[in-house]
Structures are given as structure tokens and as C-alpha cells.
Amino acid sequence: MACGTPGRARGFTLVEVLVALAVMALMAALAWRGLEGVLASRDAGRDSVERTTRLATVVAQWETDLQRLQADAGVPALAFDGRTLRLVRRSDDALQIVAWTLEGTQWLRWATPPTTQLGTLQQAWLQSQQLQPQAAAALRLLDDVEGWQLYFYRGNAWSNAQSSGDLAPAAAGAASAAARSVELLPSGVRLVLQLAGGRTLTRDVLVVGGR
């Protein structure tokens, strides 16, 4: 009995191989795009957390400076000219001048070394009025601030921080004009920051000893 010729194993045609390669390439591209999306979301989330943490740290420093205001130090305790806020801050048993200013979109904080000498403090106050943003002592805190406004709480109402407030009674025997016209501290300070992307941050701080 004659034996039949064994059949040959059928292989893939060139067209089938090309189709399979095309499907594999498409799946790889889709997988890579999905991975890119995951990585982009992770990076965006990490950047958002870093910005939020940094902003919280900066605002905490702002609140600390205001909560340590020192009145009757021989210079104005708190003054805002529309661009820079200057204040006298207690630092242990000494005092220092601190200035917060906006230069472009950069929010900067400048501070002098603490001192117990009235003359040194007065010189530091004058120096703060000629503050240059490029000064070595200026610390860049935020880079995405588009604007800011300050309001003082006086007489049961918020008012523009550049408006005049009530004056303290003149000290007995006061000889200088500065001593005769010491402005009372407000009882609160409201900060309104315009941040990039249309975001706005509002923060109210109670001023201890303010009226």
C-alpha cells in the first residue's frame, strides 16, 4: 500500500508578518502614550504639591512677621506705600526691620539683622526706604505673583492700607515730629495676592496690640 506524501507545515506569508508587526507597533505606541500621560500627571501633581507647600511656608512667614509687630520703637511700626510693606519685628530681645515688596512677578522679603540700638534701627528703617530688589539680603519667596493689595482693619471696617489711621497720643515731652504723630496699629491686616493662572489668595492676620 502506497504511503501518502506527508504535508508541509504552513508558514506565515509576508503580508501576515507585516500585519502582525503593524499591530504590535500600534499597541506599543498606545502603551507609550499611556505611560507619557501617567508620567505627565505625576509630574503635574508633584509640581502642584511643591507650589502649595512653598506658598504655605511663605504665608506662614508673613503671619509670623505681622504677629511680632513692635510699636513704640522710635520708627513707624507698619507702613505700606503701595509697593513695599515695612514693619518693625520683635526677634527675641532685639528688633529688626522687615520689608515685603513686589518686583515684577517676584515677591521678596528683606530683613536687617536684629539690633537693640535705637540709632541702628532708625538707620535700618531709612535703608528699607531705599530698598533695591537686587540687594543681597532680599530673599525671593515666590515667582508667580501678578499683584497684591493690603487692607488694614480700623474702626470696625477694612480700608486701604495707604490711607491714614488714628494717631496715638503724644508722649509727654515729645520733641520730634515723629514722636508726636505715631500712627496706631490696625487690629488686622488683609493680604490679597493675585497669582498666575487667575488664582487669588486672601489671608487675614490679627495684629496683637492693634486697635
Contacts in CASP RR format, 6 or more apart in sequence:
PFRMAT RR
TARGET T0000
AUTHOR 0000-0000-0000
METHOD contacts of the structure
MODEL  1
MACGTPGRARGFTLVEVLVALAVMALMAALAWRGLEGVLASRDAGRDSVE
RTTRLATVVAQWETDLQRLQADAGVPALAFDGRTLRLVRRSDDALQIVAW
TLEGTQWLRWATPPTTQLGTLQQAWLQSQQLQPQAAAALRLLDDVEGWQL
YFYRGNAWSNAQSSGDLAPAAAGAASAAARSVELLPSGVRLVLQLAGGRT
LTRDVLVVGGR
12 20 0 8 1.000
51 144 0 8 1.000
54 142 0 8 1.000
55 142 0 8 1.000
55 201 0 8 1.000
58 107 0 8 1.000
58 141 0 8 1.000
58 142 0 8 1.000
59 191 0 8 1.000
59 201 0 8 1.000
59 203 0 8 1.000
61 109 0 8 1.000
61 141 0 8 1.000
62 100 0 8 1.000
62 191 0 8 1.000
62 203 0 8 1.000
62 205 0 8 1.000
63 203 0 8 1.000
63 205 0 8 1.000
65 87 0 8 1.000
65 89 0 8 1.000
65 98 0 8 1.000
65 100 0 8 1.000
66 87 0 8 1.000
66 189 0 8 1.000
66 205 0 8 1.000
66 207 0 8 1.000
67 205 0 8 1.000
67 206 0 8 1.000
67 207 0 8 1.000
67 208 0 8 1.000
68 89 0 8 1.000
68 90 0 8 1.000
68 91 0 8 1.000
69 77 0 8 1.000
69 78 0 8 1.000
69 87 0 8 1.000
69 88 0 8 1.000
69 89 0 8 1.000
69 90 0 8 1.000
69 185 0 8 1.000
69 207 0 8 1.000
69 208 0 8 1.000
69 209 0 8 1.000
70 77 0 8 1.000
70 88 0 8 1.000
70 89 0 8 1.000
70 90 0 8 1.000
70 95 0 8 1.000
71 77 0 8 1.000
71 88 0 8 1.000
71 182 0 8 1.000
71 185 0 8 1.000
71 209 0 8 1.000
71 210 0 8 1.000
72 182 0 8 1.000
73 88 0 8 1.000
73 95 0 8 1.000
73 118 0 8 1.000
73 121 0 8 1.000
74 118 0 8 1.000
74 121 0 8 1.000
74 122 0 8 1.000
74 178 0 8 1.000
74 179 0 8 1.000
75 88 0 8 1.000
75 97 0 8 1.000
75 121 0 8 1.000
75 122 0 8 1.000
75 125 0 8 1.000
75 178 0 8 1.000
76 86 0 8 1.000
76 88 0 8 1.000
76 125 0 8 1.000
76 182 0 8 1.000
76 183 0 8 1.000
77 87 0 8 1.000
77 88 0 8 1.000
77 185 0 8 1.000
78 85 0 8 1.000
78 86 0 8 1.000
78 87 0 8 1.000
78 88 0 8 1.000
78 183 0 8 1.000
78 185 0 8 1.000
78 186 0 8 1.000
78 189 0 8 1.000
78 207 0 8 1.000
79 85 0 8 1.000
79 86 0 8 1.000
79 87 0 8 1.000
80 86 0 8 1.000
80 150 0 8 1.000
80 161 0 8 1.000
80 162 0 8 1.000
81 162 0 8 1.000
82 150 0 8 1.000
82 161 0 8 1.000
82 162 0 8 1.000
83 101 0 8 1.000
83 102 0 8 1.000
84 99 0 8 1.000
84 100 0 8 1.000
84 101 0 8 1.000
84 102 0 8 1.000
84 128 0 8 1.000
84 131 0 8 1.000
85 99 0 8 1.000
85 100 0 8 1.000
85 101 0 8 1.000
85 150 0 8 1.000
85 161 0 8 1.000
86 97 0 8 1.000
86 98 0 8 1.000
86 99 0 8 1.000
86 125 0 8 1.000
86 128 0 8 1.000
86 129 0 8 1.000
87 97 0 8 1.000
87 98 0 8 1.000
87 99 0 8 1.000
88 95 0 8 1.000
88 96 0 8 1.000
88 97 0 8 1.000
88 98 0 8 1.000
88 121 0 8 1.000
88 125 0 8 1.000
89 95 0 8 1.000
89 96 0 8 1.000
89 97 0 8 1.000
89 98 0 8 1.000
89 111 0 8 1.000
91 114 0 8 1.000
92 114 0 8 1.000
93 116 0 8 1.000
94 114 0 8 1.000
94 115 0 8 1.000
94 116 0 8 1.000
95 114 0 8 1.000
95 115 0 8 1.000
95 116 0 8 1.000
95 121 0 8 1.000
96 111 0 8 1.000
96 112 0 8 1.000
96 113 0 8 1.000
96 114 0 8 1.000
96 115 0 8 1.000
96 121 0 8 1.000
96 124 0 8 1.000
97 111 0 8 1.000
97 112 0 8 1.000
97 121 0 8 1.000
97 124 0 8 1.000
97 125 0 8 1.000
97 127 0 8 1.000
97 128 0 8 1.000
98 109 0 8 1.000
98 110 0 8 1.000
98 111 0 8 1.000
98 112 0 8 1.000
99 109 0 8 1.000
99 110 0 8 1.000
99 111 0 8 1.000
99 128 0 8 1.000
99 131 0 8 1.000
100 107 0 8 1.000
100 108 0 8 1.000
100 109 0 8 1.000
100 110 0 8 1.000
101 107 0 8 1.000
101 108 0 8 1.000
101 110 0 8 1.000
101 131 0 8 1.000
101 133 0 8 1.000
101 138 0 8 1.000
102 108 0 8 1.000
102 145 0 8 1.000
102 147 0 8 1.000
102 148 0 8 1.000
103 133 0 8 1.000
105 143 0 8 1.000
105 144 0 8 1.000
105 145 0 8 1.000
105 146 0 8 1.000
105 196 0 8 1.000
106 133 0 8 1.000
106 140 0 8 1.000
106 142 0 8 1.000
106 143 0 8 1.000
106 145 0 8 1.000
107 140 0 8 1.000
107 141 0 8 1.000
107 142 0 8 1.000
107 145 0 8 1.000
107 148 0 8 1.000
107 193 0 8 1.000
108 133 0 8 1.000
108 138 0 8 1.000
108 139 0 8 1.000
108 140 0 8 1.000
108 141 0 8 1.000
109 138 0 8 1.000
109 139 0 8 1.000
109 141 0 8 1.000
110 128 0 8 1.000
110 131 0 8 1.000
110 135 0 8 1.000
110 137 0 8 1.000
110 138 0 8 1.000
110 139 0 8 1.000
111 137 0 8 1.000
111 139 0 8 1.000
112 124 0 8 1.000
112 127 0 8 1.000
112 128 0 8 1.000
112 137 0 8 1.000
115 121 0 8 1.000
115 124 0 8 1.000
131 138 0 8 1.000
132 138 0 8 1.000
142 195 0 8 1.000
144 195 0 8 1.000
144 196 0 8 1.000
144 197 0 8 1.000
145 193 0 8 1.000
145 194 0 8 1.000
145 195 0 8 1.000
145 196 0 8 1.000
146 194 0 8 1.000
146 195 0 8 1.000
146 196 0 8 1.000
146 198 0 8 1.000
147 193 0 8 1.000
147 194 0 8 1.000
148 191 0 8 1.000
148 192 0 8 1.000
148 193 0 8 1.000
148 194 0 8 1.000
149 161 0 8 1.000
149 191 0 8 1.000
149 192 0 8 1.000
150 161 0 8 1.000
150 189 0 8 1.000
150 190 0 8 1.000
150 191 0 8 1.000
150 192 0 8 1.000
151 158 0 8 1.000
151 159 0 8 1.000
151 160 0 8 1.000
151 161 0 8 1.000
151 189 0 8 1.000
151 190 0 8 1.000
151 192 0 8 1.000
152 158 0 8 1.000
152 159 0 8 1.000
152 160 0 8 1.000
152 161 0 8 1.000
152 163 0 8 1.000
152 165 0 8 1.000
152 186 0 8 1.000
152 188 0 8 1.000
152 189 0 8 1.000
152 190 0 8 1.000
153 159 0 8 1.000
153 186 0 8 1.000
153 187 0 8 1.000
153 188 0 8 1.000
153 189 0 8 1.000
153 190 0 8 1.000
153 204 0 8 1.000
154 165 0 8 1.000
154 166 0 8 1.000
154 184 0 8 1.000
154 186 0 8 1.000
154 187 0 8 1.000
154 211 0 8 1.000
158 190 0 8 1.000
161 189 0 8 1.000
164 183 0 8 1.000
165 183 0 8 1.000
165 184 0 8 1.000
165 186 0 8 1.000
166 183 0 8 1.000
166 184 0 8 1.000
166 211 0 8 1.000
167 181 0 8 1.000
167 182 0 8 1.000
167 183 0 8 1.000
167 184 0 8 1.000
168 182 0 8 1.000
168 183 0 8 1.000
168 184 0 8 1.000
170 179 0 8 1.000
170 180 0 8 1.000
171 179 0 8 1.000
174 180 0 8 1.000
184 210 0 8 1.000
184 211 0 8 1.000
185 207 0 8 1.000
185 209 0 8 1.000
185 210 0 8 1.000
185 211 0 8 1.000
186 207 0 8 1.000
186 210 0 8 1.000
186 211 0 8 1.000
187 206 0 8 1.000
187 207 0 8 1.000
187 209 0 8 1.000
187 210 0 8 1.000
187 211 0 8 1.000
188 204 0 8 1.000
188 205 0 8 1.000
188 206 0 8 1.000
188 207 0 8 1.000
188 210 0 8 1.000
189 204 0 8 1.000
189 205 0 8 1.000
189 207 0 8 1.000
190 202 0 8 1.000
190 203 0 8 1.000
190 204 0 8 1.000
190 205 0 8 1.000
191 201 0 8 1.000
191 202 0 8 1.000
191 203 0 8 1.000
191 204 0 8 1.000
191 205 0 8 1.000
192 200 0 8 1.000
192 201 0 8 1.000
192 202 0 8 1.000
193 200 0 8 1.000
193 201 0 8 1.000
193 202 0 8 1.000
193 203 0 8 1.000
194 200 0 8 1.000
195 201 0 8 1.000
END
